Amino acid sequence: MTPSKRLFTLGLAAAALFAGAAHAQSALDNVLKSKTLKVAIPTDYPPYGFVGTDMAPQGLDIDMAKLIAAKMGVKLELVPVTSANRIPYLQTKKADLVISTLGKNAEREKVIDFSSAYAPFFQGVFAKKTMAVKDFNDLTGKTVAVTRGAMEDQELNKVAPSGVDYRRFEDNNATVAAYVAGQTQVIAMSGAVAAEMIRKNPQINTEFKLLLKDSPCFVGIAKGEDALKAKVNEIIAAAKKDGTLDKMSKQWLGKAAGDLPV
């Protein structure tokens, strides 16, 4: 290769790297330029995200989305998602952020980035008070309702015996409805959603049985969008310091956010 061709080739490579870097950092610029922040949120996961009597989304996750948009000085566009499609929406740029009770794990960290935690969250196993469930082996032969692709679905698979009869549903409303109707004996669900289910349906006589995972909520961000991640973390840190996170958590979960991981 001649010197001139070598320089030309190196120039193309450098330009490609520069373009890639510029693209990787473009999400925040695009948000500020369009003055719109698209946030994927849940609408079937009270008290984190649900549709109110006025048919508008509300909940802790929605309030967090509103806070970030307000601090960035942009309009908020809410994008309803399910547990199964929230990460694909982020990867295909249908959303700039995912604020949808998103827990962090090694598999998800391979495909998306995470902010600091903004709210507490845990998954557990719940069943009737009269049912003896002391450990995961007691789930053998029992029907268990879970939401397909949700954290509790993944975590239960890691610890439950092979004899569990899973009944998977496409969203949390369907999962809860199946358990309340007596279609399954057990339900694996977030503590917050289970508490709401028990409050609305005292006749099911259900209680917490087993802890699956203590998994705080994080904001999901596309890989490589470091500027956007830094901005979100800056907003979360300020909200943690001034008590906003504790106030939001107390309003929706009945307890302060506490010591969340960064």
Secondary structure, DSSP 8 states (H G I E B T S, - for coil): --HHHHHHHHHHHHHHHHHHHHHHTHHHHHHHHHTEEEEEEESEETTTEEE-TTS-EESHHHHHHHHHHHHHT-EEEEEEE-TTTHHHHHHTTS-SEEEEEE---HHHHTTEEEEEEEE--EEEEEEETTS--SSGGGGTT-EEEEETTSHHHHHHHHHS-TT-EEEEESSHHHHHHHHHTTS-SEEEEEHHHHHHHHHH-GGG-EEEEEEEEE--EEEEEETT-HHHHHHHHHHHHHHHHTTHHHHHHHHHHSS---S---
